[in-house]
Amino acid sequence: MADIIELLECRDEGALDLLRTHYGDYCRAILLRLLGTEEETEEALSDVWMQVWNAIPPARPRHLKAYL
């Protein structure tokens, strides 16, 4: 979603809330299948959001879901 990417580029912390709302279940499901426990999944999910925050900018992915 371009709006989320624009907010991330502006360093608006509301972008993290939007990421969680729009992509949280998707990312959680993938991580849970890979890691197997809720605890590890939640920790990894926090790491995902931090990595996205640190990567955008300079990255500007065309497909945010695929990027995640």
Distance bins in CASP14 RR format, pairs under 12 A and 6 or more apart:
PFRMAT RR
TARGET T0000
AUTHOR 0000-0000-0000
RMODE 2
METHOD distances of the structure
MODEL  1
1 7 0 0 0 0 1 0 0 0 0 0 0
1 8 0 0 0 0 0 1 0 0 0 0 0
1 15 0 0 0 0 1 0 0 0 0 0 0
1 18 1 0 0 1 0 0 0 0 0 0 0
1 19 0 0 0 0 1 0 0 0 0 0 0
1 21 0 0 0 0 0 1 0 0 0 0 0
1 22 1 0 0 1 0 0 0 0 0 0 0
1 23 0 0 0 0 1 0 0 0 0 0 0
1 56 0 0 0 0 0 1 0 0 0 0 0
1 61 0 0 0 0 0 1 0 0 0 0 0
1 62 0 0 0 0 0 1 0 0 0 0 0
1 63 0 0 0 0 1 0 0 0 0 0 0
1 64 1 0 1 0 0 0 0 0 0 0 0
1 65 0 0 0 0 1 0 0 0 0 0 0
1 67 0 0 0 0 0 1 0 0 0 0 0
1 68 0 0 0 0 0 1 0 0 0 0 0
2 8 0 0 0 0 0 1 0 0 0 0 0
2 9 0 0 0 0 0 1 0 0 0 0 0
2 15 0 0 0 0 0 1 0 0 0 0 0
2 18 0 0 0 0 0 1 0 0 0 0 0
2 56 0 0 0 0 0 1 0 0 0 0 0
2 60 0 0 0 0 1 0 0 0 0 0 0
2 61 0 0 0 0 0 1 0 0 0 0 0
2 62 0 0 0 0 1 0 0 0 0 0 0
2 63 0 0 0 0 0 1 0 0 0 0 0
2 64 0 0 0 0 1 0 0 0 0 0 0
3 9 0 0 0 0 0 1 0 0 0 0 0
3 10 0 0 0 0 0 1 0 0 0 0 0
3 12 0 0 0 0 0 1 0 0 0 0 0
3 14 0 0 0 0 0 1 0 0 0 0 0
3 15 0 0 0 0 1 0 0 0 0 0 0
3 18 1 0 0 1 0 0 0 0 0 0 0
3 19 0 0 0 0 0 1 0 0 0 0 0
3 21 0 0 0 0 0 1 0 0 0 0 0
3 22 0 0 0 0 1 0 0 0 0 0 0
3 64 0 0 0 0 1 0 0 0 0 0 0
4 10 0 0 0 0 0 1 0 0 0 0 0
4 12 0 0 0 0 1 0 0 0 0 0 0
4 13 0 0 0 0 0 1 0 0 0 0 0
4 14 0 0 0 0 1 0 0 0 0 0 0
4 15 1 0 1 0 0 0 0 0 0 0 0
4 16 0 0 0 0 1 0 0 0 0 0 0
4 17 0 0 0 0 1 0 0 0 0 0 0
4 18 1 0 1 0 0 0 0 0 0 0 0
4 19 1 0 0 1 0 0 0 0 0 0 0
4 20 0 0 0 0 0 1 0 0 0 0 0
4 21 0 0 0 0 1 0 0 0 0 0 0
4 22 1 0 0 1 0 0 0 0 0 0 0
4 23 0 0 0 0 1 0 0 0 0 0 0
4 49 0 0 0 0 0 1 0 0 0 0 0
4 52 0 0 0 0 1 0 0 0 0 0 0
4 53 0 0 0 0 0 1 0 0 0 0 0
4 56 0 0 0 0 1 0 0 0 0 0 0
4 60 0 0 0 0 0 1 0 0 0 0 0
4 61 0 0 0 0 0 1 0 0 0 0 0
4 63 0 0 0 0 0 1 0 0 0 0 0
4 64 1 0 0 1 0 0 0 0 0 0 0
4 65 0 0 0 0 0 1 0 0 0 0 0
4 67 0 0 0 0 0 1 0 0 0 0 0
4 68 0 0 0 0 0 1 0 0 0 0 0
5 12 0 0 0 0 0 1 0 0 0 0 0
5 15 0 0 0 0 1 0 0 0 0 0 0
5 18 0 0 0 0 0 1 0 0 0 0 0
5 19 0 0 0 0 0 1 0 0 0 0 0
5 22 0 0 0 0 0 1 0 0 0 0 0
5 52 0 0 0 0 1 0 0 0 0 0 0
5 53 0 0 0 0 0 1 0 0 0 0 0
5 55 0 0 0 0 0 1 0 0 0 0 0
5 56 1 0 0 1 0 0 0 0 0 0 0
5 57 0 0 0 0 1 0 0 0 0 0 0
5 58 0 0 0 0 0 1 0 0 0 0 0
5 59 0 0 0 0 1 0 0 0 0 0 0
5 60 1 0 0 1 0 0 0 0 0 0 0
5 61 1 0 0 1 0 0 0 0 0 0 0
5 62 0 0 0 0 1 0 0 0 0 0 0
5 63 0 0 0 0 0 1 0 0 0 0 0
5 64 1 0 0 1 0 0 0 0 0 0 0
5 65 0 0 0 0 0 1 0 0 0 0 0
5 67 0 0 0 0 1 0 0 0 0 0 0
5 68 0 0 0 0 0 1 0 0 0 0 0
6 12 0 0 0 0 1 0 0 0 0 0 0
6 14 0 0 0 0 0 1 0 0 0 0 0
6 15 0 0 0 0 1 0 0 0 0 0 0
6 18 0 0 0 0 0 1 0 0 0 0 0
6 56 0 0 0 0 1 0 0 0 0 0 0
6 57 0 0 0 0 0 1 0 0 0 0 0
6 60 0 0 0 0 1 0 0 0 0 0 0
6 64 0 0 0 0 0 1 0 0 0 0 0
7 13 0 0 0 0 1 0 0 0 0 0 0
7 14 1 0 0 1 0 0 0 0 0 0 0
7 15 1 1 0 0 0 0 0 0 0 0 0
7 16 0 0 0 0 1 0 0 0 0 0 0
7 17 0 0 0 0 1 0 0 0 0 0 0
7 18 1 0 0 1 0 0 0 0 0 0 0
7 19 0 0 0 0 1 0 0 0 0 0 0
7 22 0 0 0 0 0 1 0 0 0 0 0
7 52 0 0 0 0 0 1 0 0 0 0 0
7 53 0 0 0 0 0 1 0 0 0 0 0
7 56 0 0 0 0 1 0 0 0 0 0 0
7 57 0 0 0 0 0 1 0 0 0 0 0
7 64 0 0 0 0 0 1 0 0 0 0 0
8 14 0 0 0 0 1 0 0 0 0 0 0
8 15 1 0 1 0 0 0 0 0 0 0 0
8 16 0 0 0 0 1 0 0 0 0 0 0
8 17 0 0 0 0 0 1 0 0 0 0 0
8 18 0 0 0 0 1 0 0 0 0 0 0
8 19 0 0 0 0 1 0 0 0 0 0 0
8 49 0 0 0 0 0 1 0 0 0 0 0
8 50 0 0 0 0 0 1 0 0 0 0 0
8 51 0 0 0 0 0 1 0 0 0 0 0
8 52 1 0 0 1 0 0 0 0 0 0 0
8 53 1 0 0 1 0 0 0 0 0 0 0
8 54 0 0 0 0 1 0 0 0 0 0 0
8 55 0 0 0 0 1 0 0 0 0 0 0
8 56 1 0 1 0 0 0 0 0 0 0 0
8 57 1 0 0 1 0 0 0 0 0 0 0
8 58 0 0 0 0 0 1 0 0 0 0 0
8 59 0 0 0 0 1 0 0 0 0 0 0
8 60 0 0 0 0 1 0 0 0 0 0 0
8 61 0 0 0 0 0 1 0 0 0 0 0
8 64 0 0 0 0 1 0 0 0 0 0 0
8 67 0 0 0 0 0 1 0 0 0 0 0
9 15 0 0 0 0 1 0 0 0 0 0 0
9 52 0 0 0 0 0 1 0 0 0 0 0
9 53 0 0 0 0 0 1 0 0 0 0 0
9 55 0 0 0 0 0 1 0 0 0 0 0
9 56 1 0 0 1 0 0 0 0 0 0 0
9 57 1 0 1 0 0 0 0 0 0 0 0
9 58 0 0 0 0 1 0 0 0 0 0 0
9 59 0 0 0 0 1 0 0 0 0 0 0
9 60 1 0 0 1 0 0 0 0 0 0 0
9 61 0 0 0 0 0 1 0 0 0 0 0
10 56 0 0 0 0 0 1 0 0 0 0 0
10 57 0 0 0 0 1 0 0 0 0 0 0
11 53 0 0 0 0 1 0 0 0 0 0 0
11 54 0 0 0 0 0 1 0 0 0 0 0
11 56 0 0 0 0 1 0 0 0 0 0 0
11 57 0 0 0 0 1 0 0 0 0 0 0
12 18 0 0 0 0 1 0 0 0 0 0 0
12 19 0 0 0 0 0 1 0 0 0 0 0
12 53 0 0 0 0 0 1 0 0 0 0 0
12 56 0 0 0 0 0 1 0 0 0 0 0
13 19 0 0 0 0 0 1 0 0 0 0 0
13 20 0 0 0 0 0 1 0 0 0 0 0
13 49 0 0 0 0 0 1 0 0 0 0 0
13 53 0 0 0 0 1 0 0 0 0 0 0
14 20 0 0 0 0 1 0 0 0 0 0 0
14 21 0 0 0 0 1 0 0 0 0 0 0
14 22 0 0 0 0 0 1 0 0 0 0 0
14 49 0 0 0 0 0 1 0 0 0 0 0
14 53 0 0 0 0 0 1 0 0 0 0 0
15 21 0 0 0 0 0 1 0 0 0 0 0
15 22 0 0 0 0 0 1 0 0 0 0 0
15 23 0 0 0 0 0 1 0 0 0 0 0
15 49 0 0 0 0 1 0 0 0 0 0 0
15 52 0 0 0 0 1 0 0 0 0 0 0
15 53 1 0 0 1 0 0 0 0 0 0 0
15 56 0 0 0 0 1 0 0 0 0 0 0
15 57 0 0 0 0 0 1 0 0 0 0 0
15 64 0 0 0 0 0 1 0 0 0 0 0
16 22 0 0 0 0 0 1 0 0 0 0 0
16 23 0 0 0 0 0 1 0 0 0 0 0
16 24 0 0 0 0 0 1 0 0 0 0 0
16 45 0 0 0 0 0 1 0 0 0 0 0
16 46 0 0 0 0 0 1 0 0 0 0 0
16 48 0 0 0 0 0 1 0 0 0 0 0
16 49 1 0 1 0 0 0 0 0 0 0 0
16 50 0 0 0 0 1 0 0 0 0 0 0
16 51 0 0 0 0 0 1 0 0 0 0 0
16 52 0 0 0 0 1 0 0 0 0 0 0
16 53 1 0 0 1 0 0 0 0 0 0 0
16 54 0 0 0 0 0 1 0 0 0 0 0
16 56 0 0 0 0 0 1 0 0 0 0 0
17 23 0 0 0 0 0 1 0 0 0 0 0
17 24 0 0 0 0 0 1 0 0 0 0 0
17 49 0 0 0 0 1 0 0 0 0 0 0
17 53 0 0 0 0 0 1 0 0 0 0 0
18 24 0 0 0 0 0 1 0 0 0 0 0
18 49 0 0 0 0 0 1 0 0 0 0 0
18 52 0 0 0 0 0 1 0 0 0 0 0
18 64 0 0 0 0 0 1 0 0 0 0 0
19 25 0 0 0 0 0 1 0 0 0 0 0
19 26 0 0 0 0 0 1 0 0 0 0 0
19 27 0 0 0 0 1 0 0 0 0 0 0
19 28 0 0 0 0 0 1 0 0 0 0 0
19 45 0 0 0 0 0 1 0 0 0 0 0
19 46 0 0 0 0 0 1 0 0 0 0 0
19 48 0 0 0 0 1 0 0 0 0 0 0
19 49 1 0 0 1 0 0 0 0 0 0 0
19 50 0 0 0 0 0 1 0 0 0 0 0
19 51 0 0 0 0 0 1 0 0 0 0 0
19 52 1 0 0 1 0 0 0 0 0 0 0
19 53 0 0 0 0 1 0 0 0 0 0 0
19 56 0 0 0 0 0 1 0 0 0 0 0
19 64 0 0 0 0 1 0 0 0 0 0 0
19 65 0 0 0 0 0 1 0 0 0 0 0
19 67 0 0 0 0 0 1 0 0 0 0 0
19 68 1 0 0 1 0 0 0 0 0 0 0
20 26 0 0 0 0 0 1 0 0 0 0 0
20 27 0 0 0 0 1 0 0 0 0 0 0
20 28 0 0 0 0 1 0 0 0 0 0 0
20 42 0 0 0 0 0 1 0 0 0 0 0
20 45 0 0 0 0 1 0 0 0 0 0 0
20 46 0 0 0 0 0 1 0 0 0 0 0
20 48 0 0 0 0 0 1 0 0 0 0 0
20 49 1 0 0 1 0 0 0 0 0 0 0
20 52 0 0 0 0 0 1 0 0 0 0 0
20 53 0 0 0 0 0 1 0 0 0 0 0
20 68 0 0 0 0 0 1 0 0 0 0 0
21 27 0 0 0 0 0 1 0 0 0 0 0
21 49 0 0 0 0 0 1 0 0 0 0 0
22 64 0 0 0 0 1 0 0 0 0 0 0
22 65 0 0 0 0 1 0 0 0 0 0 0
22 68 0 0 0 0 1 0 0 0 0 0 0
23 29 0 0 0 0 0 1 0 0 0 0 0
23 30 0 0 0 0 0 1 0 0 0 0 0
23 31 0 0 0 0 0 1 0 0 0 0 0
23 45 0 0 0 0 1 0 0 0 0 0 0
23 48 0 0 0 0 1 0 0 0 0 0 0
23 49 0 0 0 0 1 0 0 0 0 0 0
23 52 0 0 0 0 1 0 0 0 0 0 0
23 63 0 0 0 0 0 1 0 0 0 0 0
23 64 1 0 0 1 0 0 0 0 0 0 0
23 65 1 0 0 1 0 0 0 0 0 0 0
23 66 0 0 0 0 0 1 0 0 0 0 0
23 67 0 0 0 0 1 0 0 0 0 0 0
23 68 1 0 1 0 0 0 0 0 0 0 0
24 30 0 0 0 0 1 0 0 0 0 0 0
24 31 0 0 0 0 1 0 0 0 0 0 0
24 32 0 0 0 0 0 1 0 0 0 0 0
24 41 0 0 0 0 0 1 0 0 0 0 0
24 42 0 0 0 0 0 1 0 0 0 0 0
24 44 0 0 0 0 0 1 0 0 0 0 0
24 45 1 0 0 1 0 0 0 0 0 0 0
24 46 0 0 0 0 0 1 0 0 0 0 0
24 48 0 0 0 0 1 0 0 0 0 0 0
24 49 0 0 0 0 1 0 0 0 0 0 0
24 52 0 0 0 0 0 1 0 0 0 0 0
24 64 0 0 0 0 0 1 0 0 0 0 0
24 65 0 0 0 0 0 1 0 0 0 0 0
24 68 0 0 0 0 1 0 0 0 0 0 0
25 31 0 0 0 0 0 1 0 0 0 0 0
25 32 0 0 0 0 0 1 0 0 0 0 0
25 41 0 0 0 0 0 1 0 0 0 0 0
25 45 0 0 0 0 0 1 0 0 0 0 0
25 65 0 0 0 0 0 1 0 0 0 0 0
25 68 0 0 0 0 0 1 0 0 0 0 0
26 32 0 0 0 0 0 1 0 0 0 0 0
26 33 0 0 0 0 0 1 0 0 0 0 0
26 45 0 0 0 0 0 1 0 0 0 0 0
26 48 0 0 0 0 0 1 0 0 0 0 0
26 64 0 0 0 0 0 1 0 0 0 0 0
26 65 1 0 0 1 0 0 0 0 0 0 0
26 66 0 0 0 0 0 1 0 0 0 0 0
26 67 0 0 0 0 0 1 0 0 0 0 0
26 68 1 0 0 1 0 0 0 0 0 0 0
27 33 0 0 0 0 0 1 0 0 0 0 0
27 34 0 0 0 0 0 1 0 0 0 0 0
27 35 0 0 0 0 0 1 0 0 0 0 0
27 41 0 0 0 0 1 0 0 0 0 0 0
27 42 0 0 0 0 0 1 0 0 0 0 0
27 44 0 0 0 0 1 0 0 0 0 0 0
27 45 1 0 1 0 0 0 0 0 0 0 0
27 46 0 0 0 0 0 1 0 0 0 0 0
27 47 0 0 0 0 0 1 0 0 0 0 0
27 48 1 0 1 0 0 0 0 0 0 0 0
27 49 0 0 0 0 1 0 0 0 0 0 0
27 51 0 0 0 0 0 1 0 0 0 0 0
27 52 0 0 0 0 1 0 0 0 0 0 0
27 64 0 0 0 0 0 1 0 0 0 0 0
27 65 0 0 0 0 1 0 0 0 0 0 0
27 66 0 0 0 0 0 1 0 0 0 0 0
27 67 0 0 0 0 0 1 0 0 0 0 0
27 68 1 0 1 0 0 0 0 0 0 0 0
28 34 0 0 0 0 0 1 0 0 0 0 0
28 35 0 0 0 0 0 1 0 0 0 0 0
28 36 0 0 0 0 0 1 0 0 0 0 0
28 38 0 0 0 0 1 0 0 0 0 0 0
28 40 0 0 0 0 0 1 0 0 0 0 0
28 41 1 0 0 1 0 0 0 0 0 0 0
28 42 0 0 0 0 1 0 0 0 0 0 0
28 43 0 0 0 0 0 1 0 0 0 0 0
28 44 0 0 0 0 1 0 0 0 0 0 0
28 45 1 0 1 0 0 0 0 0 0 0 0
28 46 0 0 0 0 0 1 0 0 0 0 0
28 48 0 0 0 0 1 0 0 0 0 0 0
28 49 0 0 0 0 0 1 0 0 0 0 0
28 68 0 0 0 0 0 1 0 0 0 0 0
29 35 0 0 0 0 0 1 0 0 0 0 0
29 36 0 0 0 0 0 1 0 0 0 0 0
29 38 0 0 0 0 0 1 0 0 0 0 0
29 41 0 0 0 0 1 0 0 0 0 0 0
29 45 0 0 0 0 0 1 0 0 0 0 0
29 68 0 0 0 0 0 1 0 0 0 0 0
30 36 0 0 0 0 0 1 0 0 0 0 0
30 41 0 0 0 0 1 0 0 0 0 0 0
30 44 0 0 0 0 1 0 0 0 0 0 0
30 45 0 0 0 0 1 0 0 0 0 0 0
30 48 0 0 0 0 1 0 0 0 0 0 0
30 65 0 0 0 0 0 1 0 0 0 0 0
30 66 0 0 0 0 0 1 0 0 0 0 0
30 68 0 0 0 0 1 0 0 0 0 0 0
31 37 0 0 0 0 1 0 0 0 0 0 0
31 38 0 0 0 0 1 0 0 0 0 0 0
31 39 0 0 0 0 0 1 0 0 0 0 0
31 40 1 0 0 1 0 0 0 0 0 0 0
31 41 1 0 1 0 0 0 0 0 0 0 0
31 42 0 0 0 0 1 0 0 0 0 0 0
31 43 0 0 0 0 1 0 0 0 0 0 0
31 44 1 0 1 0 0 0 0 0 0 0 0
31 45 1 0 1 0 0 0 0 0 0 0 0
31 46 0 0 0 0 0 1 0 0 0 0 0
31 47 0 0 0 0 1 0 0 0 0 0 0
31 48 1 0 0 1 0 0 0 0 0 0 0
31 49 0 0 0 0 0 1 0 0 0 0 0
31 68 0 0 0 0 0 1 0 0 0 0 0
32 38 1 0 0 1 0 0 0 0 0 0 0
32 39 0 0 0 0 0 1 0 0 0 0 0
32 40 0 0 0 0 1 0 0 0 0 0 0
32 41 1 0 1 0 0 0 0 0 0 0 0
32 42 0 0 0 0 1 0 0 0 0 0 0
32 43 0 0 0 0 0 1 0 0 0 0 0
32 44 0 0 0 0 1 0 0 0 0 0 0
32 45 0 0 0 0 1 0 0 0 0 0 0
33 40 0 0 0 0 0 1 0 0 0 0 0
33 41 0 0 0 0 1 0 0 0 0 0 0
33 44 0 0 0 0 0 1 0 0 0 0 0
34 40 0 0 0 0 1 0 0 0 0 0 0
34 41 0 0 0 0 1 0 0 0 0 0 0
34 44 0 0 0 0 1 0 0 0 0 0 0
34 45 0 0 0 0 0 1 0 0 0 0 0
34 48 0 0 0 0 0 1 0 0 0 0 0
35 41 1 0 1 0 0 0 0 0 0 0 0
35 42 0 0 0 0 1 0 0 0 0 0 0
35 43 0 0 0 0 1 0 0 0 0 0 0
35 44 1 0 0 1 0 0 0 0 0 0 0
35 45 0 0 0 0 1 0 0 0 0 0 0
35 47 0 0 0 0 0 1 0 0 0 0 0
35 48 0 0 0 0 0 1 0 0 0 0 0
36 42 0 0 0 0 0 1 0 0 0 0 0
36 43 0 0 0 0 0 1 0 0 0 0 0
36 44 0 0 0 0 0 1 0 0 0 0 0
37 43 0 0 0 0 1 0 0 0 0 0 0
37 44 0 0 0 0 0 1 0 0 0 0 0
38 44 0 0 0 0 0 1 0 0 0 0 0
38 45 0 0 0 0 0 1 0 0 0 0 0
39 45 0 0 0 0 0 1 0 0 0 0 0
39 46 0 0 0 0 0 1 0 0 0 0 0
40 46 0 0 0 0 0 1 0 0 0 0 0
40 47 0 0 0 0 0 1 0 0 0 0 0
41 47 0 0 0 0 0 1 0 0 0 0 0
41 48 0 0 0 0 0 1 0 0 0 0 0
42 48 0 0 0 0 0 1 0 0 0 0 0
42 49 0 0 0 0 0 1 0 0 0 0 0
43 49 0 0 0 0 0 1 0 0 0 0 0
43 50 0 0 0 0 0 1 0 0 0 0 0
44 50 0 0 0 0 0 1 0 0 0 0 0
44 51 0 0 0 0 0 1 0 0 0 0 0
44 68 0 0 0 0 0 1 0 0 0 0 0
45 51 0 0 0 0 0 1 0 0 0 0 0
45 52 0 0 0 0 0 1 0 0 0 0 0
45 68 0 0 0 0 0 1 0 0 0 0 0
46 52 0 0 0 0 0 1 0 0 0 0 0
46 53 0 0 0 0 0 1 0 0 0 0 0
47 53 0 0 0 0 0 1 0 0 0 0 0
47 54 0 0 0 0 0 1 0 0 0 0 0
47 68 0 0 0 0 0 1 0 0 0 0 0
48 54 0 0 0 0 0 1 0 0 0 0 0
48 55 0 0 0 0 0 1 0 0 0 0 0
48 67 0 0 0 0 0 1 0 0 0 0 0
48 68 1 0 0 1 0 0 0 0 0 0 0
49 55 0 0 0 0 0 1 0 0 0 0 0
49 56 0 0 0 0 0 1 0 0 0 0 0
49 68 0 0 0 0 1 0 0 0 0 0 0
50 56 0 0 0 0 0 1 0 0 0 0 0
51 59 0 0 0 0 0 1 0 0 0 0 0
51 67 0 0 0 0 0 1 0 0 0 0 0
51 68 0 0 0 0 1 0 0 0 0 0 0
52 59 0 0 0 0 1 0 0 0 0 0 0
52 60 0 0 0 0 0 1 0 0 0 0 0
52 61 0 0 0 0 1 0 0 0 0 0 0
52 64 0 0 0 0 1 0 0 0 0 0 0
52 65 0 0 0 0 0 1 0 0 0 0 0
52 67 1 0 0 1 0 0 0 0 0 0 0
52 68 1 0 0 1 0 0 0 0 0 0 0
53 59 0 0 0 0 0 1 0 0 0 0 0
55 61 0 0 0 0 1 0 0 0 0 0 0
55 64 0 0 0 0 0 1 0 0 0 0 0
55 67 0 0 0 0 1 0 0 0 0 0 0
55 68 0 0 0 0 0 1 0 0 0 0 0
56 64 0 0 0 0 1 0 0 0 0 0 0
56 67 0 0 0 0 1 0 0 0 0 0 0
56 68 0 0 0 0 0 1 0 0 0 0 0
59 67 1 0 0 1 0 0 0 0 0 0 0
59 68 0 0 0 0 0 1 0 0 0 0 0
60 67 0 0 0 0 1 0 0 0 0 0 0
61 67 1 1 0 0 0 0 0 0 0 0 0
61 68 0 0 0 0 1 0 0 0 0 0 0
END
